[in-house]
Amino acid sequence: MFTFDLIVNLTKLSFDDIQYEVENLLIYLGCNSQIIKQNHQYILEDNQLRMPIICPEVNSLAIHYSHRFTLHCLEQLQIKTQTTLDIRPTGRAADRLAYQVPVDSSSYIIYGNGFSPVLCGDTYQPIPLYLFPPLNPETNSYQDLNRWHYAYQSLVDLWSVYGYGERFALRQLQQVGSPFVQQGRSLCQRIEQLTGKPTYYFLDNRRNWSETQDRAHKCPLTGKEWLIKGSTFNDFIGFKCEESRLVSELSSMVRTSPVRPKNTR
């Protein structure tokens, strides 16, 4: 991944004058996966506002990847500052050197973790959303997919709290009939229609049951065998059903059966 500084001229302005535009600009760039979402820094020096960012590719900030909300923020910034946004390359992200944007993927997977909710079905690496046709053509954006992604992260946070909304979060994440999963599967169908490539939904599996039960459970939609032979807990995908377009993992919460004490009587 590549690092840049976004620089705004503040010769006749204060940060308060352009805060709304720059904050929304970063939000919209993140929604397209043009930048990696994080807690961005706002650095003031020499009448300039500098914002360090990380991008998946060296050309991620190309204007044709931006949707209309991003373009509006850029236009408003230019009007206020009387100059265009300065984009300066600064190097590579040291902790993300191994990442490469997947090309020629044979399939896709909708998955909630990662900077993008769409993974390559071959490498399991996230793919920037700007490389896909927009799911919301009227805004040239991915609003529906972004909303699902935000909801996934919120549900995982709720599950991790324990005792408050854990059961609700689990039902939403791993029950195939939940509104959340149904929305995700609908997004899979739209991506498959737009790209012509199989698109699978990653169904969470956070069940506290035995390993035997885990491996024996069937596809929740078709009732058919879907265990991938030879799968282990280290594999990202342990289950796959072509018919339902569902994939899942072997549960990391499986319990081993306790050893029964011998009857000494």
N, C-alpha and C positions, 0 to 999 in steps of 0.2 A: 504494500500500500504506500501511497505517496502523501507527503505533507506539504502544506501551503500556508501562507499568511494571507488573509484577506485584510486589506488596508483601506480605511476610509479617511479622507482628508477632513480635518476639523478646524481649519484655519479660522473660520468665522462662526463656528458652531460649538456647542457643548455636547457631551454624550447624551444628555436628556433630549436634545433636539432630534436625534436620530435613533434613539434606543428602540422604539417600536419597530422601525423598519429593519434594523440589523437583527433583532431577536427573531422576528418572523422570517427573515431571509434564511437564517440558520435552521429554523424549524422546517421550512418548505424544502430546503436542500436535503435535509435528513429524510423527509417523507419520500423522496425519490431515490434514496440511497446514494445520492451524489456525495454526501459526506457521512462519516460515521457519527451517529448520535452519541453525545457525551456531554459532560458539564463544561461548556465552552468558557474560555478565558476572554476577558475584555481588557486589553492592555493599552493604556494611554501613554504616549511619549511623543515629544516633538510635534504637537498639534495633529497627531494622527491616532486613530483607533486601530489597533492590530488584533486580529482574531486568528490564532493558530487552529488549523483544521486538518483532518485526515480524510483522504479520498481513496476509493478502491482502485482507481486507474489514474494515469497521468492526465487523461482528457475527461475525467468525470464532470468537470465544471463547464463543459462545452454548452453553449447557450441552447442548442437544439434538444438537450436533455431536460431542460427546465419546463415546468408547467406555468400556467398563466399567473398564479399567485406569486411565484418566484420572480417572474418578469415584472410584475407590478411593483414589488419591493425594490428591485434594481432601478426601475424608472423613478420611483419616489426618492431614492437615495441620490440619484444623479441630479434631480431637480433641486434638492436641498443643498447638496455639496458643490454643485456646478462642476462636477468631474465624475468620471466613471470609476467603478470599484477597481482597485489595484489588486491583482492576484499574483503573488510571488512564490515560486517553488522554493521549498526549503530542504528537501531531501526525502528520505524514506522513513517509514515508521519502524523503528528498531524491533519492536515486539510483534510485528506483523510481516516480516520479510518473506515468510514462506507462502503467504496467501497469493493466489493467482485467480483472476476472474475466470470461471469455467467457460469453455467455448464448445459449441456443437454438442450440447447435452442431449442425450437420447430421451430423457424424461425429466420431470420436475417433482419436487416434494414440497408441500406447504408445511412449514414447521415454525414454531413460535420463538425459538431461541435464535440469537444471532442478529447481526445488523440488518439483514434482510429476511423476510419470512418465506422466501422461495429458495430452495436448495437445488443444486444439480443432482439428478438421480444417479449419476455415475460416481462422482467424487464426494458428494454430500457437503460441498462447499456452498456458502451463500452466493447468490447472484444479485447484483445491483438491480433494483426495480426499473431503473431508466432504460435497461436493455430489453424490456418487454413492451409490447403494445400497451397503451394506457387502458386500464380497466374502466376508467371514467372518462370517455372521450370528450365530453362537454367541457371538462376542465383540463384535459390532457394530463390526468393525474391517476393516483392509485388510492383514492380516499377509502374505498371499501376495504381494501387489503390492509391499509394502515390501521383502520379501526379494529379489525380483527387482531392484528399484531399487538396493539395496545391492550386489548382485552385479555389476550393470552398472558402477557406479562403481569397484568393485574391479578389474574386468577392464580398464577404461580406464587405471587407474593402473598395472596390470601391463604393459599394452602400451607405455606411455610409458617404462618403465624400459629397454627394449631389451636384447636379448641373454639375458635370464633366462627370462621367460615370455611373450615377445612373440608367438611363433607360437601358443602355446596360447590366449592371449587373443584373437588375431585369428580363430582357428577358432571360438571360442565366439561372438564378436560378429557374424561375417558369413557363417558357413555355416548354411544354413537347417535342416540336420539336426542341429545341435548341441543338447545338452540344454538349454542356456541359451535358445536361440531357441525351441525347442519349448515351454519353460515360458512364455515371453512370449506366444507365439501362443495358448496355452491360456487365458491371462489375457484376451487380446483377445476370445476367444469368450465368456468369462463376462461381460465388460462388455457385449458386444453383446446377449447374452441378457437381461441385467438392464435395459438402457436401450432396446433396440429400435433402436439406431442403429449403422450400420456402424463397426467399430473395426479399425484397421489396425495392423500391426506395422512399426516402422521398423527396417529391416535395415541395419546399418552397411556402408559400402563404403569400405574403406581400402586399396585395391589399387594397387600400383605398376605400372600398365600404360599402354598408349597411350590417347590420347583416343578413337581409332577403336574400339579394343577395348572401352573403357568404355561408349560409346554403343551398341555393337552387342550387348552381352550381354543375354540374355533373362531373363524371370522364372525364378528357380531352381526353382520348384515346378511351374509350368504349361508352361514352355518357350515362352511366347508373348511377343510384343512388349509392352514395358511402358514404353518411353521416352516421356516427355511431350514432345511436339513444342515446340520453342522453348526448352527448358530450358537454363539456363546453370549454371556453378559457383556462382553467387550465389544460386540458388534453393534453398530448404530441401528441397523434394521434386523429384527429377529423374525418378524412376521410380514407376509405380503400376500395380498389377494388382488389378482388382476381384474376380476369381475367387479368388485366393489371399489376399486382404486383406493384401498386402505393399506397402510403399512403401520407397523408398531414395533416396539422394543420388548425384549425380555425384561420382566420387572426386576429392578434393582433392590426391591424390598422383600424378595422371597425369603421365607423362613425354612429352616431345615427342621424336619420332624424330630422332636425330642426323643432321646434314647430311653426306652421304658426299662425301669429296674426289674431285674429278675425276681421271680416269685421265690422267696426263701422259705416259705412255709411248707 
